Amino acid sequence: MKILVVVTHPRQDSLTGSITKQLTQGLSEAGHEYEVADLYAEGFNPLVYPPDEPDWDNPNKVYTAEALREMERIRNHDAIIFVFPLWWFGLPAMLKGYIDRTWNNGFAYGKDEVTDERFKLPVQKISWVSLVGGTQPHFEKHEHDVTITRHLNYLAGYVGVKDSDVHYLYDTIAKFPDDPEKEKDHYDALLAEAYRLGLQF
């Protein structure tokens, strides 16, 4: 498959960046082709101004060059993997803005007034890989995993992509000042899991 890996973090040397590298290594070794879209590094503008605001009365609206470029990039791939830290129990603003601008009316949803066919996001699969600062027991105790997974899979389903899954990498800000070996093992395990996700995609 040809996979677009959309990564969201202001620092390229972050754990999110390292997770992305391991994930894409797994994808490559599994025989997939991939392209990384690093939203911060590429300077993507997540703000929606009137030219990219959906027009419910005009599914043929022509959007800005930046939005159209991203739509075309999506068209050129079979699947999307989003890699992002979970901030305030949701998508980072940068990633939310990317979806707002690119999963737009007349491209990812809406109805073609000429053919009467519904638009859908032109990919077969979406995977969400989220880095969670807290522990898995705490996250699941409050059912954040249930709420967020339902929300993300609903977003994919809304744009016609039924094959959507959510993966959480937990305790991504953990520190073990008295046991550096334990800390190394912890982060090695996170990187290994990212590699596995790519290899088994």
Secondary structure, 3 states (H helix, E strand, C coil): CEEEEEECCCCCCCHHHHHHHHHHHHHHHCCCEEEEEECCCCCCCCCCCHHHCCCCCCCCCCCCHHHHHHHHHHHCCCEEEEEEECECCECCHHHHHHHHHHCCECCCECECCCCCCECCCCCCEEEEEEECCCCHHHHHHCCHHHHHHHHHHHHHHHCCCCEEEEEEECCCCCCCCCCHHHHHHHHHHHHHHHHHHHHCC
